[in-house]
Amino acid sequence: MKRRKVEQPEEDFQMAPMIDMVFLLLVFFMTVSTLAREDRVELELPESERSAVPEDLGSRGTVSIGFDEGGGSVLYVGAQAVTLEELQRRVREAVANDPEMDIYVRAEREMPFREIRRVLEACAEAGAFNVIYGTYQAF
């Protein structure tokens, strides 16, 4: 009995460049997502039924209020810890450069309002009147 030879079709499409491109995209998105998370502190934000994602995420400064190891509050601009005076100076400079700047205030869920109020007053004294309070959207 003779075996018949089955003809293999020629490959027109090379997979190696596509695989290379997929790995490059994977590395790119992993790097970008890591960098995007480093500009702010991870907090457990309060929930709100009325929260909404703003359409314009343009000129916005982020101020975070978290807890330190002792249970006290600590302020962050981006991911850098600052004092209240340093926060005021930075907000004043940012508003001088962009008068339409919004300040996005993020605070831990259990943060007492007196601590949040200090930050809001400091931002108002520095000239930032457009303040957005960060919450999670409750469904």
C-alpha angles and dihedrals in degrees: 000000000000123000117229118226113234113214115232114219115240116255110244096173121064114210098190096079091047092051090049090052093050091052091048091051091047092053091045094053093044090053095045094047091050092050092047092055094049095067094072142034122255109247137169100240124202119257125243132182090211098052117122135183108248118236095220114055091170122116103017134142119205123220118181128193115201140159124264124215092274094053095256124125125263127191125222132192102200101325097325120103113233140175122247090255092051089049091053092049093050093046091048090052093046093049091048089056094042117018091188093059118135121213114220108206116198119185135176114263093244095044112128113243092236088069092049090047091055089057094045091050092047090052091048091049089051091054101259108130100160102083124169119196113217119230139155116251111249115213 
